[in-house]
Amino acid sequence: MEINQVIQALLALGQVNRLGVFRLIVEHGATGIRPLEISEALGIPGATLSFHLKELSAADLVSVRREGRNLIYRPRPETIEGVMGFLLQNCCGGKGCGDGGDAHSPQKRRSRARES
């Protein structure tokens, strides 16, 4: 992942309401969530929410698809994993972190998340 893409993603997540919107979208995963549901869950007015969704989309953190009359927002796992990979590249000096050197791989993170 290019550094400018990582910066854009981190800037998009660096605002409290937008981070909350992103986390709610992530919670809904591949099923996705409509803007009205986000607005109701987080108490964010429609115009403000529209701005936040546009910023998250521009950073490629979420995708949007029209389904009938509804817009459905879903997380983009490949972007999220790209940012994480960039941030953790050469972690521990490239020597591994004490458990086979792949402690920060996406599979390892998911495994640890299920255990907690």
Contacts in CASP RR format, 6 or more apart in sequence:
PFRMAT RR
TARGET T0000
AUTHOR 0000-0000-0000
METHOD contacts of the structure
MODEL  1
MEINQVIQALLALGQVNRLGVFRLIVEHGATGIRPLEISEALGIPGATLS
FHLKELSAADLVSVRREGRNLIYRPRPETIEGVMGFLLQNCCGGKGCGDG
GDAHSPQKRRSRARES
1 79 0 8 1.000
1 82 0 8 1.000
1 83 0 8 1.000
1 85 0 8 1.000
1 86 0 8 1.000
3 86 0 8 1.000
5 60 0 8 1.000
5 79 0 8 1.000
5 83 0 8 1.000
6 82 0 8 1.000
6 83 0 8 1.000
6 86 0 8 1.000
6 87 0 8 1.000
8 58 0 8 1.000
8 59 0 8 1.000
8 60 0 8 1.000
9 59 0 8 1.000
9 60 0 8 1.000
9 61 0 8 1.000
9 79 0 8 1.000
9 83 0 8 1.000
10 83 0 8 1.000
11 59 0 8 1.000
12 18 0 8 1.000
12 22 0 8 1.000
12 55 0 8 1.000
12 56 0 8 1.000
12 58 0 8 1.000
12 59 0 8 1.000
12 61 0 8 1.000
13 19 0 8 1.000
13 22 0 8 1.000
13 59 0 8 1.000
13 61 0 8 1.000
15 52 0 8 1.000
15 55 0 8 1.000
17 42 0 8 1.000
17 44 0 8 1.000
17 48 0 8 1.000
17 52 0 8 1.000
18 52 0 8 1.000
18 55 0 8 1.000
18 56 0 8 1.000
20 42 0 8 1.000
21 38 0 8 1.000
21 42 0 8 1.000
21 44 0 8 1.000
21 49 0 8 1.000
21 52 0 8 1.000
21 53 0 8 1.000
21 56 0 8 1.000
22 56 0 8 1.000
22 61 0 8 1.000
22 62 0 8 1.000
22 75 0 8 1.000
24 33 0 8 1.000
24 38 0 8 1.000
24 41 0 8 1.000
24 42 0 8 1.000
25 32 0 8 1.000
25 33 0 8 1.000
25 38 0 8 1.000
25 56 0 8 1.000
25 62 0 8 1.000
25 73 0 8 1.000
25 74 0 8 1.000
25 75 0 8 1.000
26 75 0 8 1.000
26 80 0 8 1.000
28 74 0 8 1.000
29 74 0 8 1.000
29 75 0 8 1.000
30 74 0 8 1.000
31 74 0 8 1.000
32 72 0 8 1.000
32 73 0 8 1.000
32 74 0 8 1.000
33 72 0 8 1.000
33 73 0 8 1.000
33 74 0 8 1.000
34 70 0 8 1.000
34 71 0 8 1.000
34 72 0 8 1.000
34 73 0 8 1.000
35 46 0 8 1.000
35 49 0 8 1.000
35 50 0 8 1.000
35 53 0 8 1.000
35 71 0 8 1.000
35 73 0 8 1.000
38 44 0 8 1.000
38 49 0 8 1.000
38 53 0 8 1.000
38 73 0 8 1.000
39 45 0 8 1.000
39 46 0 8 1.000
39 49 0 8 1.000
42 49 0 8 1.000
44 52 0 8 1.000
53 62 0 8 1.000
53 64 0 8 1.000
53 73 0 8 1.000
56 62 0 8 1.000
56 73 0 8 1.000
57 63 0 8 1.000
57 64 0 8 1.000
59 79 0 8 1.000
60 76 0 8 1.000
60 79 0 8 1.000
61 75 0 8 1.000
61 76 0 8 1.000
61 79 0 8 1.000
61 80 0 8 1.000
62 73 0 8 1.000
62 74 0 8 1.000
62 75 0 8 1.000
62 76 0 8 1.000
63 73 0 8 1.000
63 74 0 8 1.000
63 75 0 8 1.000
63 76 0 8 1.000
64 71 0 8 1.000
64 72 0 8 1.000
64 73 0 8 1.000
64 74 0 8 1.000
65 71 0 8 1.000
65 72 0 8 1.000
65 74 0 8 1.000
66 72 0 8 1.000
81 106 0 8 1.000
84 104 0 8 1.000
84 106 0 8 1.000
84 109 0 8 1.000
85 104 0 8 1.000
88 104 0 8 1.000
91 97 0 8 1.000
91 103 0 8 1.000
91 104 0 8 1.000
92 98 0 8 1.000
92 101 0 8 1.000
95 101 0 8 1.000
96 102 0 8 1.000
96 103 0 8 1.000
97 103 0 8 1.000
97 104 0 8 1.000
99 108 0 8 1.000
102 108 0 8 1.000
END
